[in-house]
Amino acid sequence: MAYDDIVSSMVLELRRGTLVMLVLSQLREPAYGYALVKSLADHGIPIEANTLYPLMRRLESQGLLASEWDNGGSKPRKYYRTTDEGLRVLREVEAQWHVLCDGVGKLLETNGEDREHAER
C-alpha cells in the first residue's frame, strides 16, 4: 500500500471514531442532514451524506437522536436533534475523549522527545 493511501486510511479511521460524538454535539439544536454535512465540512471534517444519514438513523433507533419533519418550506425537511439521553451519552463520551486526547498527547510528546534525542 502506498504511503498516501496508508495516511488517508488512518485519517479516515480517526474521523469515523469521532463522528458519533460530533453528530451528537452538533445536533443540540435541531438541524437537517445537509446543514450538518456542511457544518462538519466547514470545520475540516468532510463526510458524505450517504455515510451520515445511516448513522443518524442508527442514533435515532438507539434513542440518542429524535427527528421530525418540517413541511413548511419549499420542500419537506427532516430535522434531527440530540435527545436528553443523547446529551448524557455525549457528556460521558466527551469526558472520555479528553482523557484519551491527554494520554495520546503525552505519548506523542514523549516519542517526539525520544526522536530528538536519537537524532542528536
Secondary structure, DSSP 8 states (H G I E B T S, - for coil): --HHHHHHHHHHHHHHHHHHHHHHHHTSS-EEHHHHHHHHHHTT----HHHHHHHHHHHHHTTSEEEEEE-SSSS-EEEEEE-HHHHHHHHHHHHHHHHHHHHHHHHHHHHHHHHHHHH-
